[in-house]
Amino acid sequence: MLLCNISAETDQTPSFISIRNVVACTILSLVFMIGVPGNIMVMWTVYRKLKNISATVLLIGNLALADFLILLSVPICIYTLAVNKWIFGVGFCKVLVYFIYSNLYASVFLITLLSIERFLAVFRPFYLQRWTKQRVFKKSPIFIWIAAVVFGIHSLPFYNPNQSRDPFQCIPHEYTNDTQKVIFLLLETFIGFLIPFGIIIICYTYLWRKLRKMKFVGKCKSDKIIILVVVTFVVCMTPWEIFKIMDIISIFLDSCSLKAIVNIGDFICVALIFINSSMNPVLYFYYAFKLKRPTTIKRLNMLFENIGDIETEQKRTFNSYNVSNFRLTLEMSKHAR
């Protein structure tokens, strides 16, 4: 799969490739101009302005960091598309792809942990409170970043500029055989998609069933923000994983037409990955501008403070809810005797 040079080897005409690259450069430029300052403002607000950071807001801050780091590679991609070749050498090709993969894994793992944290807040508030006191969730981003750095290593052996063609391209081409490529793609799919997204779906399925029965102040706005962040990530990342699966199928079927579709799909998928990295600040700003504060920073500050306050409120509400159910069960058992 292509990550920085999306001028893949295809049978498309030079005029089509030129138009496509112009469109891609325009989209990526907009993504960079929106996403980089947006994520910087989110990180500034979370790490410098908030006094008490809740687990949810801490994960949001780390997610903004991962998105920001991914977007740092956009200027390289824009330049590569503009000149329609890779000019930065073998070493930088490997470093850049590893950098992007590591931050993508960090995003996936952070979104997954965010889903687990919301699940625990509803179904296991006592465990969450205990872990909060032990600072488990505040330490967990460190382990997530370590895991992301480790899992990103698998991309290093296979990415090199394709020097057999002119122009050179920073694409994977060093698979010794189809079996190796299938294993590589399956590893990416399971670690970066099936397992995390399975956890996300399970968590939010149970959350949706539970939360629609519960009522407390501020629930809707807080949950909408978190759910929109997760949904945006799933929508933007799913096509990339689908095309990986199609790539595997094309190997087994030896289908040239399917491989051509995958090459075209890569172009769309890479754009969606970068778009996703700029979307979260847009969502935060949308909700922040509904708040009555004089500056954007103060509005973001209030938004994240509200999320932290609502998280505390949820814990208290669910604690009282569980205690009430426990007392009701005891009373029913006494009457039964």
N, C-alpha and C positions, 0 to 999 in steps of 0.2 A: 504494500500500500504506500502511496506517495504522501509525503508530509510537507516538504518545502518546495520542491519543484513539481508543480502540477501540470507541466507541459509534458505529458506522458507520451511514450512511443505509440502512436496510432496511425491509421491511414487517413487522417483528416487532412484537408487541404491547408496550405500555408495561410490563406486569407481567413479561414475559419479559426485557425489557431491564433492568429493575430487579433481578431475581434474578441475571441474568448479571453485572451490574456489582458486586453484592455478592460473588459468588464470585470475580470478578477482583480486587477490592480485597483480599480475604482472601489469595489466592495471592500477589499482588504484595507484600503486607505481610510475609509469611513469607520470600519471596525476598530482600527488602531486609534484614530482620533477620538472615538467615543470611549473605547474600553480602557485605554491606558490612564487617562486622567480620572475616569470614573472609579476604577479599582484603587487608584492611589488615594482618592478621597475616602473610600470605604475603609481602607487600611488605616489611614490617618485618624479617622473617627473612632475606630475600634480600639486601636492601640495607644493613642495619645490623648483622646478626649474623655473616654469612659473611665470612671473610677472603679466600678465593680463590673467585671465582664462575666456574663453567664456562659454556660457551656455552649448554648446555641450560637450566641454572638461570637464567641471565640472561634468556632468552626466556620462561621461566615467570614471572619477575618482571614483565616487560613485559606479558605476557598478563593477569596479575592487575591491573595498572594499568588496562588497557583495560576489563576487566570491572567494576572499581570505578567508573570514570567513567560507564559505561553505567548502572549501578545508581543513580547520583546523580539520574537523571531519574525514577526510580520514584515518589517522593513527588508530583511534578507529575502523573503519570499517575493515581495513586490519587485525588488531589483532583479531577481532571477527571472521572473516573468517578463519584465521589461526588455531584458537583453536576450531572453529565450535560451539561456544556457547557464550551467553551473560553473562559476569561475573561482570558487573559494578553496578548491583542493579536497583531497580525500579526508584529511584529518578533521577539517571543519565540518564536512558533511556528516561524519560520524558523531562529532560533538553536538551539532545542532539537532540531529534526529534523536539522539539520546536525551538531550535537554527537553525536547518537546514530549517524548514518550514518558519521561519521569514525571513531568508536571501533569500530563493527562492521567496517569495512574494516581497521582496525589488528588486530583479533582474527583475521580471516581471513588476513591477510598473515603474522602472527606464527606461527599454526598451520602455515601452508605452509612458512615458513622452518624451523620446528622439525622438520618432516618431512624437509626437504632436509638439515638438519644430521645427523639420525639416519642418513639414507641415505649421506651422505659418510663418517660414522664407520665404516660397515661396508664400503663398496665403494671409497672413495677416502680411506683414512686419511692417506696422505701429503699429499694436497691439504688435508685438514682441519687437519693439524698445521701446515702452512705458513701457512694462513689464520689459525689460532689465534695463531701467533707474530706475524703482522702485525696482529692484533686486528681482523680483518675482521668476525667474527661479533659482537664486542663493539661495533663501530661500526654494524652493520647495523640495529639497532632505531631509530636516529636517522633513517635513510632511510625505514624503514617508516612511522614516524609522519608524516614529511613527505608521503609518498605518500598516506597515509590522509587527511590534511588536504586535499590537492589533490583526490582523488577524491570526497570528501564534498561538494565545491562544487556538483556537478551537481544536488543535491537542492534548492538554494536557490530557483530560479525558480518552482517548482511548488507549494510548500506555503504555504497561507494559511488563516486561519479562513474557513470557508464561511459568509459573512454573508448568503447568500440564504435561509438556513433558520434556524429557531429550534428547538433551541439551536445556537449556533455550534459548528463542529467544525474542529480543526486537521488537515485532510486535503488531499491533492493534488486540485486541481480547476481549475487554470489551464492545462491543455493546450489548445493552439489547435485541435488536431485529433487523430484517432485515430493517425495516423502518428507524430506527436510522442510520444504516450504509448507506442507500441510501441517506438520507438527508445530512449526512456528506460528501459523495463523490460528490453530486450535488453542495453543497456549495463550495467545493474546485474547482470544474470544472468551475462554473460560475465566481467566484471571481478571480481565478488564471489562467483562460484560455479563456473562451468564450468572456467575456467583454473586457479584455485587447487585446487579439489577434484580435478581431473584429475591435477595434480602430486602431491597427497597420496595418491591411489589408486595411482599408479605407484610412488611411493617405498615405500609399505607393502606392496605386492604383492611387490616384489623383496626387501624386508627380511624378510618372513615366510618366503619360500623359503630365504633365506640363513641366518637365525637358527635355524631348526629343525634345521639341520645342525651348528650350532656349539654348544659347551658351555663356559661359563666361569662362575665364581662370581658370583652377584648379578645375572646377566643378566635372569632372569625378572621379578624384582620391579621393577627399573628400567624395563624395557620395558613391563611391564603398566601402570605409572603413566602413561607417555607415551602409550601406545596408548589407554588409557581416556579421557584428556583429549581426544585427537583424535576418538575415536569419539563421545563425548558431544557435541562441537561439531558433528560431521557430522549426528548424529541430530536435534539441536535446530534446526539451520539449514536442513536439506534441505526440510522442509515449506514454509517461507517461499518458497524458490525454486520449488518445485512450483506453489504458488498464483500466483506471478508468471507462470509459463508458462501456467497455466489462464486468467489474466487476459488474456494476449495472444490465446489461442485464442478466448476469449469475444468479443473485438473483431472478429476475422475472421469468426466465425460469427454475430455479432450476437445472441448468446444471452442472454436475460434470466435464465434459470434458472441458467446457468453463472456469471453475474455475481453472483447471489445467493449461490451456494456460495462464491465467492471472498470476498465480504464477511464471511460467517460464518467462513471459514478464516483471515482476517486476525486475528480475535480469538484463535484458538488459536496462530497463528504468533508474534504479539507476546509472548504469555505464555511460549512456548518460548524466545524470544530472551533474555528476562530470567532465566528459569530457568537457562539455560546459563551466564549470568554468575555465578551463585551455586554452580554444581556443582563447579567445580575445587577450591575450598577443602575441600569435603566429601570429595572423593577423596583429597586430600593428608592431611587429618586422619585418614581411615580407615586409611591406611597408617602414618601417624606414631604413632597410638595403639598400634600393635603393637610399637613400640620402647620399651625400658625406660629412660625418663627421667622426672624428677619433674614437669616442667611441659610444657604444650603447646608453648610457644615452643622449649624445648630439644629436644622431639621433632621439631618441624618443622625445626629447625636440623640435627639429625642426619640426617633424611630427605634434605634437599637436599645435605648434605655427602656422603652415600652415593651420591646420583645423580652428583655430580661425580667421586667416586672411581671409580665403576663406569664412567663415561665414559672416564676415563684408562685403566682396566683393559682396556676394549674396544679402545681404540686400540692398546695394546701387544699384545693378543691377536691382533688382525687384522693388525698389522704382522708379527708372527712367523709367522702363518698364511700371509701373502702371500710372505714371504721363503722359507719352507719350500717352497711351491709353485714359486717361481722356481728354487730350487736343484734340486728334483726334475726340473723341465723341462730344466735344463742337463745334468743327469746322463743323462737319457733321450736327449737329442740327441747326447751324446758316445758312448753305447753304440750308437746308430743308425749312427754313422759307422764 
